[in-house]
Amino acid sequence: MPGLAVTTLGLSGFRSYSAAQLSLDGRPLVLLGANGAGKTNILEAVSLLSPGRGLRRASAAEMLRQPQAPGWKITAGIRREGQLHEIETWANAGSARQLRIDGKAAPQHALGRLVPMIWLVPSMDRLWIEGAEGRRRFLDRMTLSFFPDHADATLAYERSMRERNRLLRDGVQDVAWYRAIEARMAKAGATISENRRQALSLLEAAQKDARTSFPSAQLSLVSRDDTDGVFGQDELQAALADSRRRDMLAGRSLTGPHRADLDAVYLAKGVEARQCSTGEQKALLISLILANARAVSRQSGVPPIILLDEVAAHLDANRRAALFDEICALGAQAWLTGTDPQLFADLADRAMFMQVCEGQNGSIVSATDPP
């Protein structure tokens, strides 16, 4: 049995589900169904068992079954290294999301310590050729799987940066105000930078000598402000002070870890990821997800929950079989979605299968036979 698994999942008023209850045995789970049936909604619900806004980055209001509904709720049983835990997260209409772990109110970073989680969804397929924001988010999600405090540092940094940007736009000249805000930015920014640096080191180690059919990537941080995207606290505070005049002209902060970007090179070919074919870019993403899972398992002793939305359809038969083999070798509980059962034939005796379909009162999920 895996060291970490969701054992039960309950949905109420969430997305396309009026009500649903899943009982799981810890093996990988394959969710089958037509497009639009509600498969990804289940993955999104599971993603909310980790810090943040989930794999769609949706607001609490967007997750309501109906706009006039009183609210939504997700309950989950978690087994970690033989210990059972209960998570409840919900949002009433017009209110922020709330969280209880084992019956007690808890901050979101507690989820990161209890349920490390990583995911790959179709919107990430263009990661290497679109803007830096998506790559930062991808890096920060991987970083969060190693360092649960990363979410708190990011929130603190963004909050302080918003305050500084407001001063810049208003043309405020008071040096004392800037110093106080920049000190907070520098403290949080240094934590972000160090967490990212360590995460890249852990990912590099997890790729070395790994028995994998997927290509290795060389990862590095770069920045649009002529730095390597990594800052110490004193260094960042000094850089912010030096850039006030320039930043005031721009009306925003132009220096700091929020300007960092993630570069990747397909090692076997020595080619930057953005110059690779679509298939090679997808293979690199899967490789990094698997490396992330191996690294988390080494660090914490348990593999993370892995969410893979519509991944199998974009792989040839050999790569699909290799992916399934690596997931099972990790002992990870992976949640996979797809429309064609035959794509998961290699998992037939190693996974649970469930069918998702539309019903009169919303999506319905039920056990089904493997292909």
N, C-alpha and C positions, 0 to 999 in steps of 0.2 A: 504494500500500500504506500502511496506517496506521502512524503513528510508534510505536505500542505495541500489541502483540497477543500473546495466548496462541497458540502455534503447535502445541503438543502438550499433551495432558492425560492422565495415567494414574492410574487408581484401583485400589487393592488393599485388599480387606476393608473398604471404606468404605460405610456405610449399607446400601443395597440392592444394592451392587455387589460381587460376588466379585472380578471383574477387568474393566477396561474401558480402552480406549485410543482417544483421539480425535486426529485430525490435522486441522488447521485452516489456512485460507489468509489469515486476517486480516480477512475480511469479517464482518459481523454473522452470528450463528448463531441459527437458530430450532430449538428442541427441541419436537417434537410428540409427543403421547401422551396416553393416558387418565389421569385423576386417579389418583394413587397409583403410577404406573408408575416414577417415579424421576427426573422432570425436575428438580425443585427440589433433589434431592440433588446433581446436577451443579453447579447454581448455588452451592450451599453449598460444594462442594469448591473452586470457583474463588474464592469469597469468602475462603477460608483462605490465599490467596496474598497477602492484605493483613493488616495487624496486627489483633489481636483474636481474638474467638471466632467470627467468621463471622456470616452473616446470620440464623442461628437462635440465636446466643449459647449454643450447646450445649457441654457438657463433652467432653473427649476421649473419655471412656468411652461417652457417648451416641452417638458416631459409629461405633462398632464394628459390623461386619456382623452378628456374633453375640456375645452376652455372653461366651462362652467363647473367642472368637477371640484369637489372640496379639497382634493390633494392626491398625492401618490405616496406609495410606501414600498420599500424593498426590505425583505428580511432574508438573512442567510445564516446557515450553520457552517462554521469553519472548523476543520480539524487540522491542527498544527502539532506535529510531533507527539501525537497521542492525546493532546489536550483539546477539548471542545470549547468553542466560543460562539457567541451569538452576536450578530451585527444587525442593527436596525437603522435604516436611513430613510428619511421622508421629508416632504415639504408640503405644507398646507398652502392653499391658494393665496398668492400675494405675499408669502413668507419665504425666508431663506431655508436652504436645506439644513436639516438637523441630523444628529448622529448619536446613537447609543451603542456601546460595546459591553456585552455581558451585563445589561441592565443599567449601566451608568452613562451619563452624558460624557462625551469624549470629543477632543479636537480631532480634526481630520488627519493630522500627522500621525496619530496613533494607528490609523489604518496602514500607513506605510510600514510601520514596524511589525504589524501583525500579518498583513497580506501583501507581500511584494508582488507586483503585477506588471506585465509588459504586453504590448499589443501591436498588431500590424493590420491596417485597414486600407481599403482601396484608395482613399484620398491621399495616402502617403506614397503612392506609386510615382508621383512626379516630384518627390522630395528633392532630388539632386539637381533639378533644372528650374525650380521655382525660387521664390524669395528666401532670404536667410531666416525669416521668422519661423517657418516650418521646421527648418533644420535645428534651430535653437530649441524648439519645443520637443523635437525628437530626442535631442541630447539630454535635455532636462528630465524627460520621462525616464530615460535610462539611468541618469544620475540619481533620480529619486528612488529607484529600485535598490540602490546601494545606501543612500543617505536620506532617511526620512525627514531630517531637518532642512533639507534643500527647499522644500515647499515653503517653509516659514521664512527662510532667508530671501527667497524670491519675492514673496508678498511684502516683506519689510522693505526691500530695495525698491520695488515698484511704487509703494506708498510714499516713500521719501522722494523718489524721482518726480512723482506727480506734484508734490509740494514745491520742489525746486523749479520745475517747469512753470508753475504758476507765478513764482517770483520773477522768473526770467521774462515771461510774457507781459507782466505788469510793470517791468522796468525798475523793479525794486533794487536799491543800491546798498542797503544795509548789510555790511559784511558779516556782522554777528549772526544774522538770520541764516545766511548761506553757510557759514561755518558749522552751525548746529545741524542743519539738514545734511550737509555733505559728510559730516562725521558719521551719521547714521547710514547714509548711502555707502560710504566706504567700508564700514564694518560688515554690512550685509553683502556688499559686492565682493569683498575678499572671500567670504564664505562660499558664495556662488562659484567664484573662480577656482578655489581650491577643490571644491566638490567635483566640478567638471574635470579638472586635471586628474584627480584620482580615478574618476570613472573611466576616463580614456585609458589610463594605465591598466586598470582592471580588465577592460575590454581587449586591450592588446595582449595581455597575458593569457586571456581565455581563448584567443585565436591561435596562439602558438602551439604547435604539436597536437592540435585538435583533430580528431578523426571525423572529418566532415567532407561531404561532397559539394559544399558551397564555397565560393571564393572568399579569400581573406581580404580585408580592407585595412589600409593604413589611414588612421584618423588623426586629424590635427585641428586645433583651434586657430582661427585667423580673425581679423577684425577690420572693420571699415574705417577705424580711426588710427591706422598705421601702428597698431600694437599686435601682440599675439593673442589678445583677448583674455589674458590672464593677469590679474592685478593683486598685489598685496594691499593691505589696508592703508598704510601710509602713502604708498605710491598712488593709489586711486584718489585719496583725499587731496593730494598735491595736484594731480591731473585735473580734478574738478575745479579747484581754485584757479589754476592757470587758464582754464577754458571758459571762465565766466563771460568774458567780453564776447567771444565768438558765439557762445551758446545764447547770449541775450539777443544777438542779431538773428539767430535762427529760431528763437523762441522755444528751444528744447535742448535737452542734454545730449551732446554728441560724443561723449566719452564714457566708457564703462562696459561692463559685461553684457548690457543689453544691445551692444553693437557687435557682439561676437558672432562668428559664423563657423559652421562645421564643414571641413573639407574631408573628402574621402578619395582614396586612390585604390583602384583595382590592382592589387599587388602583383598578381601573376602576369599582368600585361603592362604594368606601369602607366596605366591610363587613368585620368581623373574620372570620377564617377559620372559627372555631368556629360562626359564625352562617350560614355559606354552606350551600348544598345539598350532598348527597353527591357529585354530579357535579362541582360547583365545587371542592370540597375535593380531589378526585382530580386535577383539572386543575392546581390550585396545586402539588400535590406533584410532578407530572410537570414543571411549569414550573421548579421549583427544582432538580430533578435535571438538567435540561438547562442551566440557568444555571450550576450547579456544574461541569458538564462544560466549558462554554465558558470559565469562569474558570480551571479547571485547565489547559486547553489554552493560554490566554494566558500563564499564569504559567510553565509548565514547557516549553512547546513541543510537548507531546504530549497528546492527549485521554485521559481515563481509560478503563479498562474499565468498562462499564455493565452491570449485571445487572438485568433487568426480569422479574419473575415474574408471569405471568398479568395483564399490563397491558392487552393489546389487547382482551380480552373486555369491558372496562368503558368502551371509547371508541366513539363513533360513527365511521362510515366516514371522515368528513373529518378528525377528530382523529387517527385511526389513521394515515392517509396523511401527515398533518403530522408526527407523531412519527417515522415512518420516514424522511421526508425530512430532518428535522433531525439524526437520528443519522448518516445517510449524509453530510450536508454537513459534520458535525464530523469525519468520518473516524474515528469511534470504533468499536471492536469491541464491539458490544452482544450480550449473550446473552439471548434472549427465550424464554419458554415459553408453550405454549398447547395446547388440545385440538382446536381447529378450524383446519385448514390454510387455509381460505378467508379467515380473518382476516388472513393474512399475504400475500395475493395481491399487494399493492403492493410487496412486497419480493422478488418471485419471482426477478428477475434480478440482485438486488443482495446476496443473502445465501446462506449455506449452510443446508441443511435436514437435520436428523437426526431419526430416529424412535426413541422410547424405549418399550420394552415389557417386560413381565415374562416371564422365562424360568424354567426349572426350577431353575437355580442362582443366581437373582437377576436384577436388571435388565440389559437388553441395549440398547445404543445402536448404531445403524447409519445410514449415509447414506441419504437418500431424495430423491425428486424434488420440486422446488418445486411449489406449487399452480398 
